[in-house]
Amino acid sequence: MEIIHDNVHSKSIMFHDLGSGLMVQSNQHVIIRGEEAIVLDPGGHKIYTKLFAGLTPVFPISQVKYIFFSHQDPDIIAAANGWLMVTDAKAFISEIWLRFLPHFGIDSYVENRISPIPDQGMKLSLGGEDLLLIPAHFLHSSGNFMIYDTFSKILYSGDLGASLGAPYQYVEDFNDHIQYIEGFHSRYLPSSKPVQMFLNTVKDLDIEMVAPQHGAIFRGKETVHSFFNWLSTLKCGYELMGEAYNLPG
């Protein structure tokens, strides 16, 4: 567990080491504000008991107000039913993935606490401060959202900024960090167009930190700027492919 932001009114916690074996490394973020909390992308079944045990000494599970799913991947939503069963929280997921979520075993009597996020995004109030649910479609999911915390100025970026294999929790040398992010971004993002849309969307936000769902955090405005500048010239997805796929043989 890592406390990435802390003051008298608000605390932001990252659980980064709950996976094992072949599981892709993932971060579970929790924002606590006063007597309310939101769990972001809580993960799969094997993460569930570990996250529950790790959060319990820090904050009463019964007071979790929201559960946020940035998109539909199993490393994000597979344990959704467990969290809905042990809390009274309201869950949010893109409207285009809402009817897919029950396939992960959601009990019928908690389905009414799952709400769709409209394509244009929305606001949530947590402890009297706004959380902005920002559209980030096709990065990499076709129905994808990020959260910007207006109080801590942290952008929870989901899969954008994901790094694989970086041996640290905070990016200190961005140029050295590129080796851990370029493979994921060039293959998982479909094209540079949604990246440019994202950059245009957040250009006026005051961002102190970018916290992805996988790997290291971009801390400080200089590092965030370096990351966004790298994204601005990124070629990815089908832009790196030819005119046709190869036939097996």
Buried (B, 14 or more C-beta within 10 A) or exposed (E): BBEBBEEEEBBBBBBBEBBEEEEBBBBBBBBBBEEBBBBBBBBBEBBBEBBBEBBEEBBEBEBBBBBBBBBBBEBBBBBBBBBBEEBEBBBBBBEBBBEEBBEBEBEEEBBEBBBBBEEEBBEBEBBEBEBBBBBBBBBBBBBBBBBBBBBBBBBBBBBBBBBEEBEEBBBEEBEEBBEBBBEBBBEBBBBBEBBEBBEEBBEEEEBBBBBBBBBBBBBBEEBBEBBBEBBEEBEBBEEEEEEEEEEEE
